[in-house]
Amino acid sequence: MTATDSKGNPVMSRAYVYVTGEGFASVRPYSDTTLTLTAGRKDLKVGDKGEFIIESPYQHAKALVALERGKLFDYQVIDVNGNLASYQFDVKNEYAPNIFASVLLQSSDPEVKFGSIEYTVDAAGHKNKCRRDARQKKLPAGR
């Protein structure tokens, strides 16, 4: 969409819409193991629903979806039927300050694709409870 502002300057806006479901959609294929994951929002708060689109180059595949950050928080194996599949997850306290959604996609060919996307999670209430005693100028050796 294009328009002009009150000073006559051109202004442009763009929006993308994904429609998911079974069926064929043109997805850019990669010759390596790259899998594209697209998120509408990457800044989340505890209690939100995180969501991303898996852009599969295959009509039918299995996906291992993992929510992780140094350790595995949650995982699920899902069927991906069609080239665009939507995945949603609940944002939990333990995901702060960030979480990675990773997808390992396997087709019947057998070929494997991998993609990962990072979300930031509002860390309100997750502040470090470290305290420094400013009165002590030197620490004894060995501490």
C-alpha positions in Angstrom: 0.0 0.0 0.0 1.3 3.5 -0.8 0.2 6.9 0.2 1.5 10.4 0.9 1.9 12.1 4.3 0.8 15.6 5.2 4.0 17.0 3.7 3.6 15.2 0.4 6.3 12.5 1.1 5.6 9.0 -0.2 4.7 6.5 2.5 4.7 2.7 1.9 3.5 -0.2 4.0 3.7 -3.9 3.4 2.1 -6.9 5.1 2.5 -10.6 4.6 -0.2 -13.2 5.2 0.3 -16.9 5.4 -2.5 -19.3 4.8 -1.7 -22.8 6.1 -3.3 -26.2 5.6 -3.1 -29.2 3.4 -2.3 -28.6 -0.3 0.4 -27.2 -2.4 2.0 -23.8 -2.0 5.2 -22.6 -3.7 8.0 -22.7 -1.2 11.6 -21.7 -2.1 13.6 -25.0 -2.1 17.2 -25.1 -0.8 19.7 -27.6 -2.0 21.3 -27.8 1.5 19.6 -28.7 4.8 18.1 -25.2 5.3 14.5 -25.0 6.6 12.8 -21.6 6.7 10.8 -20.8 9.9 8.8 -17.5 9.9 7.5 -15.9 13.1 5.0 -13.1 13.2 6.3 -11.8 16.6 9.6 -12.7 18.2 9.1 -10.6 21.3 6.8 -12.5 23.7 5.5 -12.3 27.2 4.8 -15.1 29.6 1.2 -16.3 28.9 1.4 -15.4 25.2 1.1 -17.9 22.4 4.2 -18.2 20.3 3.7 -19.1 16.7 5.7 -19.8 13.6 5.3 -21.1 10.1 7.2 -24.1 8.8 8.0 -23.6 5.1 8.3 -27.2 4.0 9.6 -28.1 0.6 7.8 -31.5 0.9 4.1 -32.3 0.6 4.3 -34.8 3.5 6.9 -34.9 6.2 7.5 -35.5 9.9 8.8 -32.7 12.1 10.5 -32.8 15.4 9.7 -29.5 17.0 11.8 -28.6 20.1 11.7 -25.6 22.5 15.2 -25.3 24.0 17.9 -23.1 25.4 20.9 -25.1 26.6 18.4 -27.8 27.7 15.2 -29.2 26.2 12.1 -27.6 27.7 9.5 -29.3 25.4 9.2 -31.3 22.2 6.6 -32.7 19.9 6.6 -34.8 16.7 4.0 -33.5 14.2 2.9 -34.4 10.7 3.4 -31.7 8.1 0.9 -32.1 5.3 1.3 -29.4 2.7 4.0 -26.8 2.3 3.0 -24.4 5.0 2.3 -25.6 8.5 1.6 -23.5 11.6 2.9 -24.4 15.0 1.9 -22.7 18.3 3.2 -23.0 21.8 2.4 -21.5 25.2 5.1 -19.1 26.5 6.1 -20.2 30.1 8.0 -18.5 32.9 11.0 -20.9 32.4 11.5 -19.6 28.8 12.7 -16.2 29.9 14.9 -14.4 28.8 14.9 -16.3 25.5 13.9 -19.5 23.9 14.8 -21.2 20.6 12.2 -23.1 18.5 14.0 -25.7 16.4 12.5 -28.0 13.8 14.1 -31.1 12.2 12.0 -32.0 9.2 12.3 -35.4 7.5 10.6 -36.3 4.3 9.9 -39.8 2.9 12.7 -39.3 0.3 14.7 -39.5 3.0 16.0 -36.0 3.2 16.4 -33.8 6.3 16.0 -30.1 6.8 16.7 -28.0 9.9 15.7 -24.5 11.0 15.7 -22.6 14.2 14.2 -19.3 15.4 14.9 -17.3 18.5 12.3 -15.6 20.6 12.9 -13.1 23.4 10.6 -13.6 26.4 9.8 -10.7 28.8 11.9 -11.2 31.8 9.8 -9.3 34.3 10.1 -11.0 37.6 13.2 -12.8 36.4 15.9 -10.4 37.6 19.1 -11.8 39.2 19.0 -11.6 42.9 22.7 -10.9 43.3 23.8 -8.5 45.9 27.2 -7.0 46.3 28.5 -5.7 49.6 30.2 -2.4 48.7 31.7 -2.1 52.2 34.2 -4.9 51.5 37.0 -3.5 49.4 39.2 -6.6 49.2 38.4 -10.3 49.4 40.7 -12.7 51.2 42.8 -14.9 49.0 41.1 -18.1 47.8 37.6 -16.7 47.6 
